[in-house]
Amino acid sequence: MTLRFIPLFLVGLLLAVPFPSHAADETSDQERSFKMQEGEKKLIPEAEVETSTSPLTPISPGTNQPPYEQAKAELIKAFQFSNAGNWEASSDVALEAYEDLLALHRPFRVKKSKLRKEIHEAAAIYIDSSIAFILQGYKDAGKTSEAAEEARARLEDLRDVARNYPELNKKLNNTIDRI
């Protein structure tokens, strides 16, 4: 094919492609509504969205803290939850602090030894509060064999953090043996 026939060929292709019409859209909408009336279920149900003209207010304040300071604040909050006996919240916040501290490369003006100590503290709070929470659930379930199996499985989930620290791993093994 020569170069002078290429534009004519492209124009021919464009003319051969049918263009959708507005009438076809109305027909398909009518067909859809008819099918819905016959009892056919939609895959995604329509949702009613309420709108408001009032300004939006954030429900949690944004943090402009550096990542290290934020992780330290999470560690302090986990310690406070632990002291208050709120084991589930303490476990969740301590795990978040642990992961945030692990993700940090050595922050400016923070010694490696201090960072390692804080990571260890977060791991210890996470393991201790998780064990307490799981044991409480085990007792509440009546110490049945099903509850013991569930507790052991949940305790094994803590292994990925405990394996890095011999004393935490030993504490986890002792708890699993007691159940």
C-alpha positions in Angstrom: 0.0 0.0 0.0 1.4 3.4 -0.9 1.5 6.3 1.4 -1.2 8.3 -0.5 -3.8 5.6 0.2 -3.3 5.4 4.0 -5.4 8.5 4.8 -8.2 7.2 2.6 -8.0 3.8 4.3 -8.2 5.4 7.8 -11.2 7.5 6.8 -12.9 4.3 5.5 -12.3 2.5 8.8 -13.8 5.4 10.7 -16.9 5.4 8.6 -17.3 1.7 9.0 -17.4 1.9 12.8 -21.0 2.4 14.1 -21.4 5.4 16.4 -23.7 4.9 19.5 -26.8 6.9 19.4 -28.8 8.6 22.2 -31.8 6.4 21.4 -29.7 3.2 22.0 -28.9 4.6 25.5 -32.5 5.1 26.3 -33.4 1.6 25.1 -30.7 0.0 27.2 -31.9 2.0 30.3 -35.5 0.9 29.6 -34.3 -2.7 29.2 -32.4 -2.5 32.4 -35.3 -1.1 34.4 -37.6 -3.8 32.8 -35.2 -6.5 33.9 -35.0 -5.1 37.4 -38.8 -5.2 37.6 -38.7 -8.9 36.7 -36.7 -9.5 39.9 -33.2 -9.7 38.5 -30.7 -8.6 41.2 -28.0 -6.1 40.6 -24.4 -7.0 41.3 -23.8 -3.7 43.0 -26.8 -2.2 44.8 -27.5 1.4 44.3 -26.7 3.5 47.4 -28.4 6.6 48.5 -25.9 9.2 49.3 -26.9 12.0 51.5 -25.4 15.4 50.8 -24.8 18.2 53.2 -24.0 21.9 52.7 -22.2 22.2 56.0 -18.4 22.3 56.1 -16.5 19.1 56.7 -14.7 18.7 60.0 -11.9 16.2 60.4 -12.5 13.6 63.1 -8.9 13.2 64.0 -6.2 15.8 64.0 -3.5 15.5 61.3 0.0 14.8 62.6 2.8 16.9 61.3 5.3 15.1 63.5 8.4 13.4 62.2 8.0 9.6 61.9 10.3 8.9 64.8 8.4 11.3 67.1 5.1 9.7 66.0 6.4 6.2 66.7 7.6 7.3 70.2 4.1 8.8 70.9 2.5 5.5 69.9 4.9 3.6 72.2 4.0 5.9 75.1 0.3 5.4 74.3 0.7 1.6 74.2 2.4 1.7 77.6 -0.5 3.8 79.0 -3.1 1.4 77.6 -1.1 -1.5 79.1 -1.0 0.1 82.6 -4.8 0.8 82.4 -5.4 -2.9 81.6 -6.7 -2.2 78.1 -4.9 -5.2 76.5 -6.4 -5.1 73.1 -5.7 -1.4 72.5 -2.2 -1.7 74.0 -1.5 -4.6 71.7 -2.7 -2.8 68.6 -0.8 0.4 69.3 2.4 -1.4 70.4 2.4 -3.4 67.1 2.0 -0.2 65.2 4.8 1.5 67.1 7.0 -1.6 66.6 6.4 -1.6 62.8 6.9 2.1 62.6 10.2 2.0 64.5 11.4 -0.9 62.4 10.7 1.0 59.2 12.8 3.9 60.3 16.3 4.2 59.1 18.4 5.7 61.9 16.8 9.1 62.6 18.9 12.2 62.8 20.6 12.5 66.2 19.2 9.2 67.5 21.7 6.5 68.5 21.3 3.1 67.1 21.3 1.6 70.6 18.4 3.9 71.7 16.4 3.0 68.6 17.0 -0.8 69.2 15.9 -0.3 72.9 12.7 1.4 71.8 12.0 -1.3 69.2 12.5 -4.0 72.0 10.2 -2.1 74.3 7.5 -1.9 71.7 7.9 -5.7 71.0 7.7 -6.4 74.8 4.6 -4.4 75.3 3.0 -6.0 72.2 3.8 -9.6 73.3 2.8 -9.0 77.0 -0.5 -7.3 76.2 -1.3 -9.8 73.4 -0.7 -12.7 75.8 -2.9 -11.0 78.5 -5.7 -10.4 75.9 -5.6 -13.9 74.5 -5.5 -15.5 78.0 -8.5 -13.3 79.0 -10.4 -14.5 76.0 -9.5 -18.1 76.8 -10.8 -17.8 80.3 -14.0 -16.1 79.1 -14.6 -18.9 76.7 -14.6 -21.4 79.6 -11.2 -23.0 79.0 -12.7 -25.5 76.5 -10.6 -27.5 74.1 -11.8 -25.3 71.2 -10.9 -22.2 73.1 -7.4 -23.7 73.9 -6.9 -24.5 70.2 -7.9 -20.9 69.2 -5.7 -19.4 72.0 -2.7 -21.5 70.8 -3.2 -20.4 67.2 -3.4 -16.8 68.2 -0.3 -17.1 70.4 1.6 -18.6 67.4 0.7 -15.5 65.4 2.9 -13.6 67.9 5.9 -15.7 67.0 7.2 -13.4 64.2 7.8 -10.6 66.7 8.9 -12.8 69.6 11.5 -14.7 67.6 13.9 -11.8 67.6 14.1 -11.6 71.4 14.9 -14.8 73.4 13.1 -13.7 76.6 9.9 -12.9 74.7 10.1 -16.1 72.8 10.6 -18.0 76.0 7.6 -16.2 77.6 5.5 -17.1 74.5 6.5 -20.8 74.7 5.7 -21.0 78.4 2.3 -19.5 77.8 1.6 -21.9 75.0 2.7 -24.8 77.2 0.4 -23.7 80.1 -2.6 -23.8 77.8 
